[in-house]
Amino acid sequence: MRIQLSDHFTYRRLLRFVLPSIIMMVCISTYSIVDGLFVSNFVGKTSFAAVNLSMPLLTALGTIGFMIGTGGNAIVSRTMGEGKQEKANAYFTMLVIVAAVFGIFLALIGFIFARPIMSALGAEGQMEDYCVIYVRILMISLPCYILQNIFQNFFIAAEKPEMSLKLSLASGLLNVVFDYVFIVLFDWGIAGAAAATAMGEILGGIVPVFYFARENDSRLRFTKTAFYGRILLKTCTNGSSELMTSISSSIVNMLYNFRLMGLTGEDGVAAYGVIMYVNFIFSAIFIGYSIGSAPVVSYHYGSGNHDELKNLFKKSLTLISITGLTLTALSELLSSVLIRVFVGYDAELMEMTVHGFRIYALFFLFCGFNIWGSAFFTALSNGLISALISFSRTLVFQCSMVLFLPMILGIDGVWMAVIVAEILALVLTVTFLFAQRKTYKYI
C-alpha cells in the first residue's frame, strides 16, 4: 500500500518510508568508495591518495544539489501540505532549471582551474597529474551529479521514494561494472575510475528529467513556471545548512589531509581515505533517514498537525539512538575486516588505518543526532538554526580540534578530533531543540 505524507507514522510505516532513502544514500556513497577500492588494489597507492585528495573538491562543487534539494524540498512539501499543488509544481520546475544552469557554470570553472586548485591542496608531481585527470573527467558529469542530488529529495516529496532507490541502485551498479571494465580490463587507471563514476552520475541525473517531464502518477511534475526570486532565496537560505555541511566537510577533509601529509606523508592520506569510505557508508544511513523523514515533517508542519510532529520527533530520537549504538559496535568488531579490503596488501598501512578507525568509530555514537537535528530544522523551514548546527559541527569544532589535538596527542589527535567535535555539536543541537520546542510544538 502506498504511504502518503499525510499518514500517521508508526515505527513500521516510518521505516518503510525512509528505507529507500537510506539505501539510496548508501548507494550514492559507493561512487567514491568503488573508485577507491579498484584504484587502491589495481592501480596503486599514489593514485589512491590522488582520488582521496580530489574528493573534497568534487564534494564541495556538488553542494548546490544538496542545498536546493533539501531547502526546496521543505518548501515544496510545505506548499503541498497547504493544498497548493500547482504552485508546488511551479516551484519544483524553477528550482531544477536554476540548479542545472548553475551546475554547468561550476563545471566549467572546475575544469579550467583543476590544476592550480589541486596544486594549492598539496598535490605534487605524479599525484598532481592524477588529480587533474580525475577532477576534469568528473567535471563533465557535475551538472548531472547536482541534479541527482536534487531529485533524490524531490522523489520523496513526490511520494515515490522507491523510484529514487531503483535509480540509485542502477547508477551504483553501472559504476561498479565500468570500474571493472575500465580499470581491470582496459587498464585505464585513474581515468577509468573517473569515467565509470561519471557514467553513474549521468544516469542518475538525466533519467528523472524524462520522468518528471511527462505525465506520471507522482505528486510532482514539470510545468510552466517563472522565476520566483523569493522562493529561490528562501530555498538557498533554508538549505544553507546542507550547503554549509558539505562545504565545511570538504574544507575539514582538506585540513585533515594537510595535517596527515605533515605527520605521516602519503600513507596518512591513504589511511584517512579508507576511514572516510567506511564513514561514508555509515553516515549515509543517518543522512538517508534525515532526507526520508524531512518531507513528512514539512508536510505536517505545513498542515498544522502538531500531534504527528511530536510522534515523528520521539520515534526519530529512538531510531537514531539504536542505530548509533549498533554502528559503533559493528565498527569496533569489524574494523580489521573492513580495512583489509582496501589496504590489505600493505601491512604497515593497514595497522595504522585499523588503529585510527577504532578511535574514530566512537564518532557514530553522536553524529546521527547532529545530522538529523540540522535536517529537522531545515524541514521546519528554520534554515538559520540548521545552518548554525552544521557550521559549528564541521567548520568550527572539527577544524579547531584537528588543529589543536595533534599538537598534544600526535596522530591520535587527528582521529580523536571528530569525536570531540561531535560531542560539542551535540550540546548545541540539544540546546536548540529544547529552546525551540514551544515554537514548533514537537514536544
C-alpha angles and dihedrals in degrees: 000000000000114000115223129203090239093059127109107252121225118183090264094050093044092051092047090052098047098038095084089053092050093049089044093054091046089052093049091049089057092069095082092030094057090046090051093047095052095039094048095049101035107026108031148259096283093054089045090054089048091056090050092047092050098046098077090056093050091047092050093052092049093054093097087074093054092046097050093036097054098032094044093043091059091051095045093046092047091048090053089048087056089055097251101127099159092049089050090054092050092051091047093052094048093050093051092051093049091049093050093051093047091047091057090051093051091047092056092049093047094048094050098045100036096114100049090044094052091044090054089052090059103265114147138178116338093359090058091052091050091049093051093050092049095046097045094051091050091049086069091063097035095103089053091048089053091050091048090056090050097048093049086066098040094049086064093049087049088057090243104111090145090063090057090048094051092047092048091050091050092048092047093048091049089052093051094047095050093042086061094043097045099038106031103029103028096030093221092149119199091352088060091052091052093046092051092051091047091054091054092049093049091053092048094049103041104042094062089053090062092043096054093038092066134053110286140164096246126102093252137056138154114273142163108302145170136208107283102191095180092051092048090050091048090048093052092045093046093046095041090102091062089044090050092046094053096042093043091048089051091050091047091050090051089051091049090051091048091050093047093047087058095046103038109359124221093347092061092054090049092048092049090048092056092048089050091053091058089043090053091057097045096040089048088068091060093041091049092051091049093049093046096049098040097080089051090053091046093048095051091043089053092048093046095241099151094167090062091046089056090048093051092045095054095043092048093054091049095049094046092050093052092045093049093052092046095049093047092051092048091049093054094045098043101034096113093046094049095047095045090063090066107031106012089125092069114056096191094048091046093051091051092047096047091049092050094046094052089058094041093050092077084073090080092066091068112019097076093064092051095046092049094041092056092047091047092059090045088055088051088054092247099130093164096064091040091053093046091055092047095043094048094043096053115017100030106033101031095043091048093049097045089052096044110034098055089059088063104028104025116216091349086064089061092055093044096048094083093050094054090044092053092050091053090047091050090057089053093046093050090048092055094044091053094044095050098042094103094045095056099022097222092139 
